[in-house]
Amino acid sequence: MNTTTVAALKPAATRSPYLAVVWAVPIAVLLAVLPWVMDSYRTIQLAYGLIFGIAGLGFNILLGYTGLLSFWHAAYFGLGAYAVAFMVKYMHTGSM
């Protein structure tokens, strides 16, 4: 086994936070550069995928720790959708 596999198997309390930084920084740089190297359609698709991924993580945490599924936090998605719709309609915003 290499060191990253061994580090991933350790309990979270004993894991080094620097391993997360080693992965997080290149991913953040890649996500910051992607809008300039990809067309806008693919960038929007990636953003939607990341947003729904965050929503899926929320469901995973709710079901995993509590065993209960609540859709109240989905109201924030609905509130955001209504806010964007009103901005497009009344403030004539072209794109988000």
C-alpha positions as YAML, in Angstrom:
chain: A
units: angstrom
residues:
- id: 1
  name: MET
  ca: [0.00, 0.00, 0.00]
- id: 2
  name: ASN
  ca: [1.20, 3.49, -0.72]
- id: 3
  name: THR
  ca: [1.07, 6.33, 1.82]
- id: 4
  name: THR
  ca: [-2.12, 7.94, 0.49]
- id: 5
  name: THR
  ca: [-4.02, 4.67, 0.82]
- id: 6
  name: VAL
  ca: [-2.71, 4.16, 4.34]
- id: 7
  name: ALA
  ca: [-3.55, 7.78, 5.23]
- id: 8
  name: ALA
  ca: [-7.08, 7.37, 3.89]
- id: 9
  name: LEU
  ca: [-7.63, 4.33, 6.14]
- id: 10
  name: LYS
  ca: [-6.65, 6.19, 9.31]
- id: 11
  name: PRO
  ca: [-9.37, 7.60, 11.56]
- id: 12
  name: ALA
  ca: [-10.21, 11.22, 10.79]
- id: 13
  name: ALA
  ca: [-8.86, 12.44, 14.13]
- id: 14
  name: THR
  ca: [-5.36, 11.15, 13.37]
- id: 15
  name: ARG
  ca: [-5.24, 12.13, 9.68]
- id: 16
  name: SER
  ca: [-3.00, 14.99, 8.64]
- id: 17
  name: PRO
  ca: [-4.90, 18.05, 7.36]
- id: 18
  name: TYR
  ca: [-2.11, 18.66, 4.86]
- id: 19
  name: LEU
  ca: [-3.25, 15.69, 2.79]
- id: 20
  name: ALA
  ca: [-6.57, 17.43, 2.21]
- id: 21
  name: VAL
  ca: [-4.74, 20.61, 1.15]
- id: 22
  name: VAL
  ca: [-2.63, 18.62, -1.30]
- id: 23
  name: TRP
  ca: [-5.85, 17.54, -3.03]
- id: 24
  name: ALA
  ca: [-7.96, 20.67, -2.51]
- id: 25
  name: VAL
  ca: [-5.57, 23.28, -3.93]
- id: 26
  name: PRO
  ca: [-5.09, 21.71, -7.40]
- id: 27
  name: ILE
  ca: [-8.82, 21.03, -7.68]
- id: 28
  name: ALA
  ca: [-9.63, 24.63, -6.74]
- id: 29
  name: VAL
  ca: [-7.12, 25.93, -9.30]
- id: 30
  name: LEU
  ca: [-8.60, 23.63, -11.95]
- id: 31
  name: LEU
  ca: [-12.14, 24.83, -11.21]
- id: 32
  name: ALA
  ca: [-10.99, 28.46, -11.34]
- id: 33
  name: VAL
  ca: [-9.33, 27.98, -14.76]
- id: 34
  name: LEU
  ca: [-12.07, 25.90, -16.41]
- id: 35
  name: PRO
  ca: [-14.36, 28.81, -17.45]
- id: 36
  name: TRP
  ca: [-11.55, 30.21, -19.62]
- id: 37
  name: VAL
  ca: [-10.68, 26.94, -21.36]
- id: 38
  name: MET
  ca: [-14.15, 25.38, -21.76]
- id: 39
  name: ASP
  ca: [-17.17, 26.66, -23.61]
- id: 40
  name: SER
  ca: [-19.93, 28.21, -21.54]
- id: 41
  name: TYR
  ca: [-22.36, 25.30, -22.01]
- id: 42
  name: ARG
  ca: [-19.96, 22.79, -20.45]
- id: 43
  name: THR
  ca: [-19.12, 25.23, -17.66]
- id: 44
  name: ILE
  ca: [-22.80, 25.61, -16.78]
- id: 45
  name: GLN
  ca: [-23.24, 21.82, -16.88]
- id: 46
  name: LEU
  ca: [-20.32, 21.43, -14.49]
- id: 47
  name: ALA
  ca: [-21.79, 24.05, -12.15]
- id: 48
  name: TYR
  ca: [-25.16, 22.27, -12.13]
- id: 49
  name: GLY
  ca: [-23.44, 18.97, -11.43]
- id: 50
  name: LEU
  ca: [-21.53, 20.46, -8.51]
- id: 51
  name: ILE
  ca: [-24.69, 22.07, -7.10]
- id: 52
  name: PHE
  ca: [-26.64, 18.81, -7.26]
- id: 53
  name: GLY
  ca: [-23.63, 17.02, -5.79]
- id: 54
  name: ILE
  ca: [-23.78, 19.33, -2.79]
- id: 55
  name: ALA
  ca: [-27.50, 18.62, -2.46]
- id: 56
  name: GLY
  ca: [-26.78, 14.89, -2.63]
- id: 57
  name: LEU
  ca: [-24.15, 15.23, 0.10]
- id: 58
  name: GLY
  ca: [-26.76, 16.95, 2.26]
- id: 59
  name: PHE
  ca: [-29.15, 14.04, 1.77]
- id: 60
  name: ASN
  ca: [-26.36, 11.60, 2.53]
- id: 61
  name: ILE
  ca: [-25.54, 13.34, 5.80]
- id: 62
  name: LEU
  ca: [-29.21, 13.52, 6.80]
- id: 63
  name: LEU
  ca: [-29.87, 9.86, 6.06]
- id: 64
  name: GLY
  ca: [-26.54, 8.59, 7.33]
- id: 65
  name: TYR
  ca: [-26.40, 10.24, 10.73]
- id: 66
  name: THR
  ca: [-30.06, 10.63, 11.61]
- id: 67
  name: GLY
  ca: [-31.88, 8.14, 9.42]
- id: 68
  name: LEU
  ca: [-34.42, 10.85, 8.69]
- id: 69
  name: LEU
  ca: [-34.94, 12.56, 5.37]
- id: 70
  name: SER
  ca: [-36.16, 16.12, 5.48]
- id: 71
  name: PHE
  ca: [-36.67, 18.29, 2.44]
- id: 72
  name: TRP
  ca: [-36.66, 21.59, 4.34]
- id: 73
  name: HIS
  ca: [-33.18, 22.45, 3.15]
- id: 74
  name: ALA
  ca: [-34.45, 22.02, -0.41]
- id: 75
  name: ALA
  ca: [-36.49, 25.17, 0.20]
- id: 76
  name: TYR
  ca: [-33.23, 27.10, -0.16]
- id: 77
  name: PHE
  ca: [-32.91, 25.77, -3.71]
- id: 78
  name: GLY
  ca: [-36.48, 26.86, -4.42]
- id: 79
  name: LEU
  ca: [-35.91, 30.26, -2.88]
- id: 80
  name: GLY
  ca: [-32.79, 30.70, -5.00]
- id: 81
  name: ALA
  ca: [-34.68, 29.65, -8.13]
- id: 82
  name: TYR
  ca: [-37.43, 32.18, -7.46]
- id: 83
  name: ALA
  ca: [-34.85, 34.90, -6.77]
- id: 84
  name: VAL
  ca: [-33.09, 34.20, -10.05]
- id: 85
  name: ALA
  ca: [-36.39, 34.12, -11.97]
- id: 86
  name: PHE
  ca: [-37.41, 37.50, -10.56]
- id: 87
  name: MET
  ca: [-33.98, 38.95, -11.30]
- id: 88
  name: VAL
  ca: [-34.21, 37.79, -14.91]
- id: 89
  name: LYS
  ca: [-37.75, 39.08, -15.29]
- id: 90
  name: TYR
  ca: [-37.59, 42.44, -13.54]
- id: 91
  name: MET
  ca: [-33.91, 43.37, -13.49]
- id: 92
  name: HIS
  ca: [-33.26, 42.05, -17.03]
- id: 93
  name: THR
  ca: [-30.26, 40.01, -15.97]
- id: 94
  name: GLY
  ca: [-28.94, 37.99, -18.90]
- id: 95
  name: SER
  ca: [-27.32, 35.04, -17.19]
- id: 96
  name: MET
  ca: [-26.26, 33.92, -13.76]
...
